[in-house]
Amino acid sequence: MNAGDPRDRRVYSACIKEPFLAEQINANGLREICFYRRSNGNTFSGDQIAASIPPILGDFYLRTDPPEGQPVGEVIAALARADKDAAEDIRRVLAIRNAGEGEDSAFGDNAFDADACYVETNSADTGDLERGWRKFETTLKTEARYFNRYAEAVLKSIFDGIDSFRTGFGRSIVAEAGPGTSFTKLHRARVFQSEAKLREAMKLPDQEVGPLPAVKAIAGRMNTAGISVFYGATEPSVALAEVRPPVGSKTLVACFEITRPLKLLDLVAMTDISDEPGSLFDDAHRHRLKQAQFLRGLSSRLSKPVMPDDQILDYLPTQAIADFSLWR
């Protein structure tokens, strides 16, 4: 070990007060003498600790022109809750590592120079999920529509663990419906051009107002052609608005009782997902924060209006999500 090289200096967990990182040092570190406290205990090298900083800065911070923001050494010290000398050495390690990767193109210098400043953003950077979503849409439309492994991987990264997300008021974004819940009924409407046909439909409302048989099912937002699904509304007025009956037509609105337990994705609640507490040094927690940020904006994508001429292609992503949820 070369103690003159900050990359090799051992750091004891007592120098790092960020709970998750300190726990990792205690659980996985080598038992050696801490360079800073001269105490014997489980330690990480400066290089090991430095490796965990760039992903956090990349996802939750932006580099700024001084004097805006904080010097990067102070940011590192605050993130790791590190002793001042240890934090400065971690910054030096990052500057050494970054020197081999070229200058920061936006600023023309090393991103970890002592005077480099950063400001915390208000939300996680979801660029990787955004790129995955765009490629997911492209592969469905232009490459493999069925048995699409890439689409499955993207949807897993977005929706895995979704039932554990909560809004700021503790509301789940997955609603329970059916027997024993407060949500036991759905409504559907159908437009008729003559009173005679309306009267006939009233004799068999389950058949005439319910979903079409598979052989007659046309493609919709959540289903491909030939797959019969139930599009329902929580209120009769919503069902009526959905069919947009022309002036002079007759409309039958039917109420259907939900007879078995259902789980429904609440797109309204999804826009208000609350960030969970945790450590930015935890890869899984950082992914959850990015996942929550992406989901908050996904609601509008799933419900956005689609022009009739674009339905065949633009409905593919939502149809894939429906199929994905069916087989989960």
C-alpha positions in Angstrom: 0.0 0.0 0.0 1.2 3.5 -0.9 -0.1 5.8 1.8 1.1 8.8 -0.2 -1.4 8.0 -2.9 -4.9 9.0 -1.7 -6.3 6.1 -3.7 -4.6 3.6 -1.3 -5.4 5.4 2.0 -7.6 3.3 4.2 -10.8 4.9 5.5 -12.3 3.6 8.8 -16.2 3.6 9.1 -16.0 6.2 11.9 -14.7 8.7 9.3 -17.8 8.1 7.2 -21.0 8.9 9.0 -23.4 8.2 6.1 -25.2 5.1 7.6 -25.5 2.9 4.5 -21.9 3.6 3.4 -20.6 3.1 6.9 -22.5 -0.2 7.2 -20.9 -1.4 3.9 -17.4 -0.6 5.2 -18.1 -2.5 8.4 -19.6 -5.5 6.6 -17.2 -5.7 3.6 -14.1 -3.8 4.4 -10.6 -5.1 5.1 -9.3 -4.9 8.7 -6.5 -2.4 8.5 -5.2 0.8 10.1 -7.2 3.9 9.2 -5.0 6.6 7.7 -6.9 9.4 9.3 -7.7 8.1 12.8 -4.9 5.6 13.2 -7.5 3.1 14.5 -7.6 -0.5 13.5 -10.9 -1.7 12.0 -12.7 -2.5 8.8 -11.8 -0.1 6.1 -12.3 0.8 2.5 -9.7 2.3 0.3 -10.1 5.9 -0.9 -10.5 4.4 -4.4 -13.4 2.2 -3.3 -15.3 5.1 -1.7 -14.6 7.5 -4.6 -16.2 5.0 -7.1 -19.6 5.5 -5.4 -19.6 9.3 -5.9 -20.0 9.8 -9.7 -23.3 7.9 -10.1 -24.8 10.1 -7.4 -23.6 13.3 -8.9 -24.7 12.2 -12.3 -28.2 11.3 -11.2 -28.9 14.1 -8.6 -26.6 17.0 -9.2 -25.7 19.5 -12.0 -22.3 21.2 -12.4 -22.6 25.0 -12.3 -20.4 28.0 -12.8 -19.0 29.4 -9.5 -20.1 30.9 -7.2 -23.4 29.1 -7.8 -23.6 25.8 -6.1 -21.1 24.2 -3.7 -17.5 23.2 -4.3 -17.3 19.5 -5.1 -15.3 18.7 -2.0 -18.0 20.1 0.2 -20.6 18.1 -1.7 -18.7 14.9 -1.2 -18.2 15.7 2.5 -22.0 16.3 2.9 -23.0 13.2 0.9 -20.7 10.8 2.7 -20.8 12.8 6.0 -17.1 12.4 5.9 -14.3 13.9 7.9 -12.9 17.0 6.1 -9.5 15.4 5.3 -11.0 12.1 4.1 -13.5 14.0 1.8 -10.7 16.1 0.3 -8.7 12.9 -0.5 -11.8 11.3 -2.1 -12.1 14.4 -4.3 -8.4 14.1 -5.2 -8.9 10.4 -6.1 -11.8 11.4 -8.4 -9.7 14.1 -10.0 -7.0 11.5 -10.7 -9.5 9.0 -12.1 -11.2 11.6 -14.2 -8.0 12.9 -15.6 -7.7 9.8 -17.7 -11.2 10.2 -19.1 -10.6 13.7 -20.6 -11.9 17.1 -19.7 -15.5 18.0 -18.8 -16.6 19.1 -22.3 -19.0 21.7 -20.9 -16.4 23.5 -18.7 -13.1 22.6 -20.3 -11.5 21.3 -17.1 -11.5 18.4 -14.7 -15.0 17.8 -13.2 -13.4 17.2 -9.8 -11.0 20.1 -9.6 -11.2 21.8 -6.2 -13.1 24.8 -7.6 -15.7 22.7 -9.6 -19.2 23.5 -8.2 -22.4 21.4 -8.2 -26.0 22.1 -7.3 -28.5 19.5 -6.2 -31.4 19.0 -8.6 -35.0 18.8 -7.6 -35.5 15.4 -9.2 -33.7 12.3 -10.3 -32.2 12.1 -13.8 -34.3 9.5 -15.6 -32.3 9.7 -18.9 -31.6 5.9 -18.9 -35.3 5.1 -18.4 -36.3 7.7 -21.0 -33.9 6.2 -23.5 -35.2 2.7 -22.7 -38.8 3.8 -23.1 -38.1 5.4 -26.6 -36.3 2.3 -27.7 -39.2 0.2 -26.3 -41.7 2.1 -28.5 -39.4 1.9 -31.5 -38.9 -1.9 -31.2 -42.6 -2.5 -30.9 -43.4 -0.4 -34.0 -40.5 -1.4 -36.3 -38.9 -4.6 -35.1 -40.4 -7.3 -32.9 -44.0 -6.9 -31.9 -44.4 -10.3 -30.3 -42.0 -12.2 -28.0 -40.0 -8.9 -27.6 -37.4 -9.5 -24.9 -36.2 -5.9 -24.9 -39.7 -4.6 -24.3 -40.1 -7.1 -21.4 -36.8 -5.9 -19.8 -37.8 -2.2 -20.1 -41.3 -2.9 -18.6 -39.7 -4.8 -15.7 -37.3 -1.9 -15.0 -40.3 0.5 -14.8 -43.0 -1.6 -13.1 -41.2 -4.0 -10.8 -42.3 -3.3 -7.2 -44.9 -0.8 -8.3 -47.4 -1.9 -5.7 -45.1 -0.6 -2.9 -45.1 3.0 -4.1 -47.2 5.5 -2.2 -48.4 9.0 -2.6 -47.5 11.7 -0.1 -50.7 10.9 1.7 -49.9 7.2 1.9 -52.3 6.2 -0.9 -51.2 3.1 -3.0 -51.0 3.6 -6.7 -52.4 0.1 -7.1 -56.1 0.1 -6.2 -58.0 -2.9 -4.8 -61.4 -3.5 -6.4 -64.0 -6.2 -6.0 -65.7 -8.0 -3.2 -64.9 -6.6 0.3 -63.7 -3.3 -1.1 -65.3 0.1 -1.6 -64.9 -0.3 -5.3 -67.4 -3.0 -6.4 -69.1 -1.6 -9.6 -68.1 -0.4 -13.1 -70.3 1.1 -15.8 -70.4 0.8 -19.6 -72.5 2.6 -22.2 -73.6 1.8 -25.7 -75.2 4.1 -28.3 -78.3 3.0 -30.3 -79.8 4.7 -33.3 -83.3 3.3 -32.8 -85.5 2.7 -29.8 -86.4 -0.8 -31.0 -82.7 -1.9 -30.8 -82.4 -0.2 -27.4 -85.4 -2.2 -26.1 -83.9 -5.4 -27.3 -80.6 -4.6 -25.7 -82.3 -4.0 -22.4 -83.4 -7.6 -22.3 -79.8 -8.8 -22.4 -77.6 -5.9 -21.1 -74.7 -8.1 -20.3 -74.4 -9.3 -23.9 -75.3 -6.0 -25.6 -73.4 -3.6 -23.4 -70.6 -5.8 -22.2 -67.4 -6.3 -24.1 -67.6 -7.6 -27.6 -66.8 -11.3 -28.3 -63.2 -12.0 -29.2 -64.1 -12.5 -32.9 -65.5 -9.0 -33.1 -63.1 -7.2 -30.7 -61.3 -4.3 -32.5 -57.9 -2.9 -31.3 -58.1 -0.4 -28.5 -55.8 1.5 -26.2 -55.2 -1.6 -24.0 -56.0 -4.5 -26.3 -55.0 -5.8 -29.8 -57.6 -6.9 -32.3 -59.2 -10.2 -31.3 -58.6 -9.7 -27.5 -61.8 -8.9 -25.7 -61.4 -6.6 -22.7 -63.7 -4.7 -20.4 -63.4 -0.9 -20.7 -65.4 0.4 -17.7 -66.0 3.7 -15.9 -66.4 4.4 -12.2 -69.4 6.6 -12.8 -72.4 6.5 -15.2 -71.6 10.0 -16.4 -68.1 9.1 -17.3 -69.3 6.0 -19.3 -71.7 8.3 -21.1 -69.0 10.8 -21.9 -66.8 8.1 -23.2 -69.2 7.0 -26.0 -70.0 10.7 -27.0 -73.6 9.9 -28.2 -74.7 12.1 -31.2 -77.8 14.2 -30.9 -81.0 12.2 -31.3 -79.4 8.8 -30.5 -80.4 6.5 -27.6 -77.9 5.4 -25.0 -78.0 2.5 -22.6 -75.8 2.7 -19.5 -75.3 -0.6 -17.6 -73.8 -1.2 -14.2 -71.6 -4.3 -13.7 -70.7 -5.8 -10.4 -67.1 -6.9 -9.9 -67.3 -10.5 -8.7 -63.6 -11.3 -8.1 -60.7 -9.3 -6.6 -58.9 -7.0 -9.1 -55.8 -4.8 -8.9 -56.0 -1.6 -10.9 -53.3 0.9 -11.7 -54.4 4.3 -10.4 -53.0 6.8 -13.0 -54.2 9.8 -10.9 -52.3 8.6 -7.8 -49.3 7.8 -9.9 -48.7 11.5 -10.6 -48.2 12.1 -6.9 -45.8 9.3 -6.0 -43.7 10.2 -3.0 -39.9 9.6 -2.9 -39.0 6.9 -0.4 -36.3 7.5 2.3 -33.0 5.8 1.8 -29.3 6.3 0.9 -28.1 7.6 -2.4 -25.1 5.2 -1.9 -27.6 2.4 -2.3 -27.9 1.4 -6.0 -31.3 -0.1 -5.5 -32.6 3.1 -3.7 -31.3 5.3 -6.5 -33.1 3.2 -9.0 -36.3 3.5 -7.0 -36.0 7.3 -7.0 -35.5 7.3 -10.8 -38.4 4.8 -11.2 -40.7 7.0 -9.1 -39.7 10.1 -11.1 -40.4 8.3 -14.4 -43.7 6.9 -13.2 -44.9 10.4 -12.2 -44.7 11.4 -15.8 -45.8 8.1 -17.3 -49.5 8.7 -16.5 -49.9 11.3 -19.1 -48.2 9.1 -21.7 -50.6 6.3 -21.0 -53.7 8.5 -21.2 -52.8 11.0 -23.9 -55.2 11.4 -26.8 -54.4 9.4 -30.0 -55.7 10.4 -33.4 -57.6 7.7 -35.3 -55.1 7.5 -38.1 -52.3 6.9 -35.5 -54.0 4.3 -33.3 -52.5 1.2 -34.9 -49.0 2.2 -34.0 -49.5 4.6 -31.1 -51.6 2.1 -29.1 -48.8 -0.6 -29.2 -47.0 0.6 -26.0 -50.1 0.6 -23.9 -51.2 -2.7 -25.4 -47.8 -4.2 -24.5 -48.2 -2.9 -20.9 -51.6 -4.5 -20.6 -50.2 -7.8 -21.8 -47.2 -7.5 -19.5 -49.5 -6.9 -16.5 -51.7 -9.9 -17.4 -48.8 -12.4 -17.4 -47.0 -11.0 -14.3 
